[in-house]
Amino acid sequence: MKDIKALHHKNITWYKVFKPEQKGLKKLQEKFNFHPLDIEDCLEKIQRPKLDIYQNYIFMVLHLPFWADKNPRLETIELKVFVGKNFLITLNETKIPLLDELFYLAKTNAKKRARFFRRSSFHLFYFLFNQLLLDINPLIKEAGKMIDEIDKQVLSRQYKEVFKQISVMRRNLIVFQTIIKPQIPLFRKLEEGKAKVTKGIYPYYWGNLVDRLRSVWEQLEDYMQILEGLATTNESLLTYKTNEIIKILTIFSVVLLPLTLISGIYGMNIRTLPFLFSPFSFIIISGIMMGIVFLMLGYFKWKKWV
């Protein structure tokens, strides 16, 4: 292991593993009799959260969202967890600052360590994941601010920039939803006592995690609906602007059509054309053409087309 730390409280031990490696995982497997498939999962990146239930422990793959530095795209942190009657093992490939902070507080502060652990490793797991979920709130608020900014830009008619931001934000919300939604049924199973090792232990706490995850999910659903509304509004405004441009170009085309016809006829060298030999032919023909222009524009104005 590149980084493995252990913290003891009474008969409970929290092993915090950073960047798990096969050799270290093999030792944990031998010590706690973990299933080989769970060890394989710890070495691979799982695409969706999961819960494996065994007689003496549970194994979970959990996902957490985070904004990458200088990157508008939402990314996923994966946290693997083994929980038994007297141990908790957390494994992560990517740094989770809050998890490191909680471990440090528990290690250096006896009162906090007693509050984190209480009487069960399952309470420690509940406490840690609950804190990680609370840490999601700033991300949700940031998403709300981004949507408010998009709303302002829609009204300022920055169509191209808005389209780009809506696309990025839609992708982020979808990723956020795929992180949160699959974890709801996992904790519902624990709440219902499907795992014998957790049966009767803190059912209301698991229910609290379910409620918290559902609350985040509902907020994301609301944001998605708002974003879809902004996307529709932006597309409608862009369509309206395009139609206005097409209308103006069409008016120009219609106005120029008779002028083009007249100039084409007088360019045919037909000697019988009216005003052909008049010294004022240019002025007369130009006047007729301008009269047609004003007449057509007046008609368009009367019809309220312009």
PyMOL commands that set and color helices and strands:
alter all, ss='L'
color gray80, all
select helices_A, chain A and resi 22-32+36-43+97-108+110-117+121-134+137-155+159-180+183-191+196-198+203-266+281-302
alter helices_A, ss='H'
color red, helices_A
select strands_A, chain A and resi 3-9+12-18+50-53+57-67+74-84+87-92
alter strands_A, ss='S'
color yellow, strands_A
deselect
rebuild
show_as cartoon
